[in-house]
Amino acid sequence: MFTMWEVLLKSVLVNYFCAMQILDGKIVSQSVKDLLKTKTAILKAEGKKVPHLAAILIGTNGASETYVASKVKTCEEIGFKSTMLRLDENIAEQELITAIEKLNNDADVDGILVQLPLPKQISEEKIINLINPDKDVDGFHPVSIGKMVQGLPAFIPATPYGIMLMLEHYKIETAGKHAVVIGRSNIVGRPMSILLSQNTNPGNCTVTVCHSRTNNLKEICLQADIIVAALGKPGFLKADMVKDGAVVIDVGITRVADATKKSGFAIKGDVDFANVAPKCSYITPVPGGVGLMTIGALMMNTYNAAVMNNG
């Protein structure tokens, strides 16, 4: 038999831990794919062209191979057309430029994806700037970023866009909240801070951007209602940096050596999940969280590009 105090303690612990909800990227990304599958079927029934994503993969990087393969598979799943160009790791920059220009001029191609990182002999900035902004489904072109900053319709970088779709799906209240973004990359941190601060829903946050030179990072994080960890350091965000009830979004995805795994490595996020999760109202897992949403958001951008091309 349990004593009254043991029953009370058990009740408190159950309520405390059950208050935390996982932001499941698998569920949300599937809902995005189901929506796009339906929309694509409608385009086809109306005699319009279906979305066409062209991906360029350079070299044989294992992670890049996996990412591109998953994107091609998703295209097939939802009815998109896809083209994958494989180029040698020692390719000359001019050869890549020629390939992109050909895709820019191909009216059937709606979106162009150049898988990063690129070999050292190729300028990422030059290649990103070369992509036709109307086909920039990665959302990295300066024109895309400029439109996003101004709040105009734009292709949004896929990872931040995916996070916004996730917040929307779970109906997480963001208006008036203090959001702390840890990381200032052009791919995640900067665009994430802009999107969260815009007069939209989700959005309307007061945003603080932190980075490697930020003083009193722990104290700043403890003030946050929403934390987006995007700095690429496994387990960086600890429990003593998170206040009770916070929403935590883990963007990190780092391979860490693990002899217990068949692959020889484990995928770790930027959040010390086991210790942080019990304090949160919502939290994303790694894997199974933001990474899956990135692909869904890329597909959404590609669909929007196709609609624009269809007039």
N, C-alpha and C positions, 0 to 999 in steps of 0.2 A: 504493500500500500504506500502511496505517496502522501507526504504531509501536505498541509495546505500551502506552505511556503514553496515546496517543490513544484506543486501544480501551478502556482502563480508564476514562478520563475520560468517554467516551461512555456507558459502562455505568452509571457513577455518576449522570450527568445524567438518563438515561432512567429509572432507578429512582426518582430524586428527584422528577421531575415526574409520573411515573405514580402516585406514592403519593397524589397529590391526586385526590379524587373530587368531581364535581359533584353537588350535591343538586338533582336535576331535578324542578322543580315540575310539569312537564307529565306526567311518568310517575306521580308520586304522586297528583296530582289526578285523573288518569284512573282510577287504581285505586280511589280513593274513589267516583268517579262510577259505575264499573262495579258496585261493591258496592251502592250505593244504588239503581241501576237494578234489580238483582236483588231487593233487599228490597222495593222499591216494587211490582214485579210480583207478589210473593208476597202483599202486602197486597190488591192488586186481585183476585187469584185467590181470596182468602178472603172476598171481598165487603166488605172494609173500605175506608174512604175513603183516597184517596191524599193525600200531603202537598200543602198549598196555601200558597204564599208570596205575600203581597201587598206590593208595593213602591210607595212614594210618591216621585215625582220632582218637585221644585219648580224651575221655571226651565229654562234651556237651557244650563247649564254643560256644555262638551264632555266633560270627564273624567267627570262624573257620568252623562251620557247613555251613555257607553261602558260604565261599570261596571254600570249597571242593565240595559242591553241584554244584557251577557254573562251576568248572573244569570238573566234571563228565558230566554235561549237554553239555559243549563244545565238549568233546570227542564224544558224541553221534551225535552232529550236524555235525561234520566233518568226521565221519566214523571210529574213533579210537575205540579200545576196552578199556574198563576201569574196574578196580576192586577197590572197596572201602572196607577197613578193619576197622571196628569200634572196638575200645578197651576201656576198662573201665579206668576211670581217676585214679584209685588206682592200676593200673597194675604195676607189678614188672618190673624193668628194664630188667631182663633176659628174660622175656616173650616177650618184644618188640624186643630184640636182636634176639631171635629165629625167630620171624615173618619176620624180615628184612633178615636174612640169608636164609630163605626159598625163599623169592622173589629174592634175589641175584642169587640163584641157579636155578630159574625157567627160562628156555630158552625162554618162550613165553612172558615174561615181559621185556619191553624195558626201561621203566622209573619208578623210585621209588620216590614218594613224601611223606615225613613225615611232616604233617602239624604242624607248630610251632605256639605258644610256647608249650613246653612240661611240664608235671607236675614236681614239684620240686624234686621228688625222682629219676628223670631220667636226666642224663647228655646229654645235647644237643650236646656237642662236641663229645662225644663218639658215639652217634647215627649217626651224620653226617659223621664221619670218617668211620663208619661201612658200609655205602652204597657203593656198587660196583661203582667205578668212571665211568664205562661205562654205568651206569644206573642213574647217578647223574643229572637228568634233572633240578633240582633246582640250580645247579651250585655252591653249597656251599662246596663241598669236597676240601681239600687242593690240590689235584691233579688237579682239574678243575681250581682252582684259579691260581695255578702255571703255567699251560699252557696258561691261559689268559694273565698273566703278560708277558710271553715270546712271545706273539703274535701267539701262535700255535692254531690249531683248538681245540675248547674246548666248553663245556657247560657253557654258560655265565649266571650268576644270572639273574633271569627272569625280575625283574624290570629295571635294567640298560639296559638289552638287548631290552626290550620293548621300552625304551626311544630312543635307537639308531635306532630301526625300524621306530619309529615315525619321527625322524629327517630325515631319509632317504626318507620316504614317501612324506614329504612336501618339500624335496629338499632344506633344510636349509643349507646355507653355514657355515661351521665350520672351514675350514682350515685357520690358522693364527689368529683365534679369541681367545679372552681371556675368558675362562670359569671359573666361580667360583662355586664350589660345597660346599654347606653348610651342613655339616654332614660327619662323617667319619666311619659309620657302615660298617661291612663286607658284609652286604646284599645289600646296595645301594651306600653309599658315596665313599668308597674306590674303588670298581670296576668301578663306574661311572667315577672317575677321571682317571683311567687307560685307559678305552675305549676311552675317549675323547682325550687323549694325543697320542694315537697310530697312526701310519702312515697308516691310512685307511680313507675311506669316508663313513659315517661321521667320523671325527677325526681330527688329526693334530692341535688340540687346544693347547694353552698355559694354563695350568690348575693351579688354586689356590684352595687348600682345606682349608676350614674354619670350626671352631668348637667352643665349649663353651669357650675355652681359647683364642680365637683369639682377638687380639687388633685391634681397628680401623676397625671393620667389615663393618660398613656403608661405609667408604671411599673405601674399597676394592670392595664391591659390585657395587659401582658407576662406577668402571672401567670396569665392566664386560659386554661383548657382549652377553654372555649366563650365566644364573643363574639356577642352579639346587638346589632347596630347599628341603632338606631331613633330617629335624631335629626333626619332630614330635611336633612342637609347633604351634598351630592354629594361623593364621594371623600374624606370626612373620615378614615376609618380607613386609615392608611398602613402599609406593610410593617414599618416600624421599631416599630410598636405591637403586633405580633402575633408570638408565639413559634412556633417550628417545631412542626408537628403539630396546631395549634389547629383547632377547628371554628368556622367563621365564618358567621353567619346575617345576611344583608343585607336589612333591612326597607325601606330607603329606596327611594322611587320619585319622582323629581323631573324635571320637564321642563326641559331645558337647551337653549338656542338652538343650532342646528346647521344652517348653510347648506347642508351637503352632503346633508341629508335632504330628501326630498320634502315631508314634513310641516313642515319648518322647525325641528324640535326633535328631541332624542334623550332617551331615558329613562336616567337615571343613578341608581345606588344610592349608599348612604352609604359604600361600601367602594371603595378604589382597587384594583379587581379585578385588573387586569393584573399589578400588583406584589405584591399580597397572596396571590393564589391559589397561586403556587408554594410558599408556606410552609405551606399548610394541609393537613390530612388530608381535610377536607370543607369545601365552600363553596357558597353559593347564588349563582346568577347573577342579574343584573337587566338586562332582564326575563327571565322564565322560571323564577323561583324562588318566593319567598314569595307574590307577588301571585296566582298561580294557586291556591295552597293556601288563600287566604282565601275564595275562592268555594266550594271544596270543603267547607271547615269550616262555612260558612253553610248549605250544603245538608244537612250532617250534623245541625246544630242543628234545621233545619226538619223533617227526618225524625223526630228524637227528639220534637219537639213533636207531630207527627201521631200517633206511637205512644201518647203520653200521652193525646191526645184520643180515640184509639180504645179506650182502656181496656185 
